[in-house]
């Protein structure tokens, strides 16, 4: 997702969209659990903020069913074309997409829920975004946000390579003015948005040695962050060795007998007053 104030750090070219699809597969169980606990149910009209490749919209589509509807919003026309083609391939008839900027768009009428996954990170004022879109939710409807806590990602026990990769990711986001642990602060963000009584829950995945998820995720995000790493002085391309990073991470994972932990997906949700 991109906004007029803060560019999406990782780009939206086909390779990045494919990486997002793979990431979404890893996040799917936690995403479904959070959406279910938040109260997304059949018949709801839902906005998906920063829909990107469309994966959250597709999860929502199955939860709201044929009597409900989902509108995915994103500023990237490339991402929306990608999402629309995937939607058509899946035969989903209750999902549509809109090309707009979250800070500028205006809605008429109300919806039952607003959802965003890994979106607030790229906005200069996350509470303002939640406050704005909560205003479009009917009384008693729900606002849901999902953000990462990145500091816990890596191998357990850690290896020098896994620690280096986690450091590069955390520092690249931080030096770009973005909070890699925004998920841990969602309770405060909801409160600042005027959404009281928010539930905040983090879900952590675990992958055993030999599972390729960790190496794919590590290589994928570091590959897209290479320009940031070089620009901010964190690492040169030679230090990263991107062409062999995935294999080295995988071998580290296997030989150390470690468990891979993706970033924790933290979900926050609250009901809009008056319902």
WOZIKA-V940891 format. One record per residue. RES is the residue in three letters. OMEGA is omega in radians with two decimals (none if undefined). Layout:
res = {RES	RES}
omega = {OMEGA	OMEGA}
//
This chain:
res = {UNK	UNK	UNK	UNK	UNK	UNK	UNK	UNK	UNK	UNK	UNK	UNK	UNK	UNK	UNK	UNK	UNK	UNK	UNK	UNK	UNK	UNK	UNK	UNK	UNK	UNK	UNK	UNK	UNK	UNK	UNK	UNK	UNK	UNK	UNK	UNK	UNK	UNK	UNK	UNK	UNK	UNK	UNK	UNK	UNK	UNK	UNK	UNK	UNK	UNK	UNK	UNK	UNK	UNK	UNK	UNK	UNK	UNK	UNK	UNK	UNK	UNK	UNK	UNK	UNK	UNK	UNK	UNK	UNK	UNK	UNK	UNK	UNK	UNK	UNK	UNK	UNK	UNK	UNK	UNK	UNK	UNK	UNK	UNK	UNK	UNK	UNK	UNK	UNK	UNK	UNK	UNK	UNK	UNK	UNK	UNK	UNK	UNK	UNK	UNK	UNK	UNK	UNK	UNK	UNK	UNK	UNK	UNK	UNK	UNK	UNK	UNK	UNK	UNK	UNK	UNK	UNK	UNK	UNK	UNK	UNK	UNK	UNK	UNK	UNK	UNK	UNK	UNK	UNK	UNK	UNK	UNK	UNK	UNK	UNK	UNK	UNK	UNK	UNK	UNK	UNK	UNK	UNK	UNK	UNK	UNK	UNK	UNK	UNK	UNK	UNK	UNK	UNK	UNK	UNK	UNK	UNK	UNK	UNK	UNK	UNK	UNK	UNK	UNK	UNK	UNK	UNK	UNK	UNK	UNK	UNK	UNK	UNK	UNK	UNK	UNK	UNK	UNK	UNK	UNK	UNK	UNK	UNK	UNK	UNK	UNK	UNK	UNK	UNK	UNK	UNK	UNK	UNK	UNK	UNK	UNK	UNK	UNK	UNK	UNK	UNK	UNK	UNK	UNK	UNK	UNK	UNK	UNK	UNK	UNK	UNK	UNK	UNK	UNK	UNK	UNK	UNK	UNK	UNK	UNK	UNK	UNK	UNK	UNK	UNK	UNK	UNK	UNK	UNK	UNK	UNK	UNK	UNK	UNK	UNK	UNK	UNK	UNK	UNK	UNK	UNK	UNK	UNK	UNK	UNK	UNK	UNK	UNK	UNK	UNK	UNK	UNK	UNK	UNK	UNK	UNK	UNK	UNK	UNK	UNK	UNK	UNK	UNK	UNK	UNK	UNK	UNK	UNK	UNK	UNK	UNK	UNK	UNK	UNK	UNK}
omega = {3.07	3.05	-3.13	-3.09	-3.03	-3.11	3.04	-2.96	-2.94	3.10	-3.13	3.07	-3.09	-3.14	3.13	3.10	3.07	3.09	3.13	3.08	-3.14	3.07	-3.12	3.09	3.12	-3.09	-3.00	-3.13	3.13	-3.14	3.13	-3.14	-3.12	3.14	3.11	3.13	-3.12	3.08	3.03	-3.00	-3.11	3.07	-3.09	2.96	-2.97	2.97	3.05	-3.05	-3.14	-2.96	3.09	-3.13	2.99	-2.99	3.12	3.09	-3.14	3.06	3.13	-3.13	-3.12	-3.14	-3.08	3.06	-3.07	3.12	3.11	3.14	-3.14	3.03	3.10	-3.07	3.08	3.11	-3.09	3.13	3.10	3.14	-3.11	3.08	3.10	-3.12	-3.12	3.13	3.10	3.12	3.13	-3.13	3.13	3.12	-3.13	-3.05	-3.10	3.14	3.01	-3.06	-3.14	3.14	-3.10	3.08	-3.06	-3.09	-3.06	-3.01	3.09	-3.13	2.95	-3.10	-3.08	3.07	3.14	-3.10	3.00	-3.09	3.02	3.09	3.12	-3.10	-3.06	3.13	-3.04	3.10	-3.10	-3.13	-3.08	-3.12	3.13	3.11	3.12	-3.12	-3.13	-3.04	3.01	3.11	3.10	-3.11	-3.14	3.04	-3.10	3.08	-2.98	3.03	-3.08	3.04	3.08	-3.13	-3.11	2.73	-2.97	-2.98	-3.09	-3.10	3.09	-3.13	3.09	0.00	-3.08	3.01	3.11	-3.14	-3.12	3.09	3.13	3.14	3.12	3.11	3.14	-3.10	-3.13	-3.08	3.13	3.09	-3.09	-3.13	3.05	3.11	-3.12	-3.05	-3.11	3.10	-3.12	-3.12	-3.13	-3.10	-3.05	3.12	3.11	3.13	3.11	3.14	3.12	3.10	-3.12	3.12	-3.03	3.07	-3.12	2.96	3.13	-3.04	3.10	3.11	-3.07	3.08	3.14	-3.13	-3.07	3.06	-3.12	3.06	-3.04	-3.04	-3.07	-3.11	3.12	3.14	-3.12	-3.13	-3.07	-3.08	3.11	3.10	-3.13	3.14	-3.08	3.13	3.14	3.13	-3.13	-3.09	-3.09	3.08	-3.12	-3.12	3.04	3.07	3.14	3.11	-3.12	-3.08	-2.96	-3.08	3.13	-3.04	-3.12	-3.13	3.13	3.12	-3.14	3.13	3.07	-3.13	-3.09	-3.02	3.14	-3.09	-3.05	3.02	3.08	3.07	2.98	3.02	3.06	3.01	-3.12	3.09	3.03	3.10	-3.14	3.07	3.07	-3.06	3.03	-3.11	none}
//
